[in-house]
Amino acid sequence: QMAEVANVSEVTLFRKYQNKLQLIKRAVAAIVAQTDFEAATQYTGDVTADLLRVVRAYQGSAVKHGQLIFIMLSELPRYPELVELLDIPFEIYTSIGNLFAKYQSEGILRQEHPLHAVAALLGPLMYSAMLSSALPGHAISTLNLENHVAVFLEGRRDKR
């Protein structure tokens, strides 16, 4: 299908990328290069602005490229060599977790495993992206990101 979309033969595609793993690696690298997740996860001291920047970066990437991650996850049982492709998304996930840990250490956010907090923040965005991708003809409303972050923080601020 990729060769067809690129208007080249399968032989040409595999001559350039050797195999599916190399092709997908290049696609993931291109996606990551398009979204500056390093800048999106920088600490500024303003938890609301920082989390809003994270969800905006994630939302933009998920809307554009969300299907690739879901396809990779669904193909893991058949192609276990794809597991190394999850290193890049996991680095981003960990980087966001480090941002949470910083705010937790300052007493701004309550103590919990930082990666659980990341899952709670990004989970609704992932779900919306999955539904939009799976049901293209249905009107799936996008989350109001400012409201999402505000509600998230309301439940996670350290109230000591």
Residue pairs with C-beta under 8 A, 6 or more apart in sequence:
2 13
2 23
3 9
3 10
3 12
3 13
6 13
13 23
14 23
17 23
17 26
20 79
21 79
21 81
21 82
21 85
24 68
24 72
24 82
24 85
25 85
27 68
28 68
28 72
28 85
28 88
28 89
29 88
31 61
31 64
31 65
31 68
32 88
32 92
34 61
34 64
35 57
35 60
35 61
36 57
37 57
37 61
37 92
37 95
38 95
39 53
40 53
40 54
40 56
40 57
40 58
41 50
41 54
41 92
41 95
41 96
41 98
41 99
42 50
42 53
42 99
43 50
43 99
43 102
43 103
44 50
47 103
47 108
47 109
47 153
48 149
48 150
48 153
50 99
50 103
51 121
51 149
51 152
51 153
52 145
52 146
52 149
54 96
54 99
54 121
55 121
55 122
55 125
55 145
55 148
55 149
56 145
58 122
58 125
59 125
59 129
59 142
59 143
59 145
62 125
62 126
62 129
63 129
63 132
66 126
66 129
66 130
66 132
66 133
67 133
69 89
70 130
70 133
72 82
72 85
72 86
75 82
76 82
76 83
93 115
93 118
94 115
96 118
96 121
96 122
97 114
97 115
97 117
97 118
98 114
100 109
100 114
100 117
100 118
101 114
103 109
104 110
104 111
104 112
104 114
104 158
107 158
107 160
108 157
108 158
109 117
109 153
109 156
109 157
109 158
110 156
110 157
110 158
110 159
111 158
112 156
117 156
120 152
120 156
121 149
121 152
124 143
124 148
125 143
125 148
128 140
128 142
128 143
131 138
131 140
132 140
